[in-house]
Amino acid sequence: VALRSGGGAVRSVTVNVGMWNSLHTGVTGADGPSGKLWYESDFWTSVGVGFAGGVNVAATYTAYTSPNGAFPSVKEVSFKASAPVRGTNPYALVAFELEGQADGGAVEGRYLELGAAPSLGLRGLVVAVPVKVGLSLDGYYEGLRGDERFGFFSIGASLTVPLSGERSRFGRWNVHGGADYVRLGDSNALRLGDNTKVIISAGIGLSY
């Protein structure tokens, strides 16, 4: 929902509401104790403000839940700031656990994520190289040796191909895909079984 759009120091104010879901095979899903595919269901809502010069700030509330009981619910609030700096699109995000712990630890944690996604557009195609690092500010990645500062580092590449040049009454469609290399800290690796992961993704996008 766009509450404001125009010129001046404050260019836009938006409210977003959404859901994110994940269905799993394996021990976290259909082959696990519950026998159910539906591993995770997240609800989120955010308020974003866009300023002159392309600077954006947003506050987001997220509730992470597991319909098959794989993990206890976690409620979190985060704040994100981003800006277009010579095509690199850097951002910083700080999150605070309000209730529950994603790491199964003893205290609600605080989290910092820093990232950027340098991109290049060529004849409608967009190539991006997203890079990000996740860090614990306090109690976010609790492990056998206490709180661990390093959570993960990832770098990848993605390609977005438009299916139509101009927006139509059916919206603007694209296909996109990419790959990410992820290096996990010891606490995350202990839960996920490996220090490194390669994630391949593909999808169809629509803006209207």
Beta strands, then each sheet from edge to edge (+ up, - down):
strand 1: 2-5
strand 2: 10-23
strand 3: 38-51
strand 4: 56-65
strand 5: 74-82
strand 6: 91-99
strand 7: 110-116
strand 8: 119-122
strand 9: 125-128
strand 10: 131-138
strand 11: 142-143
strand 12: 146-147
strand 13: 150-162
strand 14: 172-184
strand 15: 196-207
sheet 1: 1+ 2- 3+ 4- 5+ 6- 7+ 10- 13+ 9- 8+
sheet 2: 1+ 2- 3+ 4- 5+ 6- 7+ 10- 13+ 14- 15+
sheet 3: 11+ 12-
end
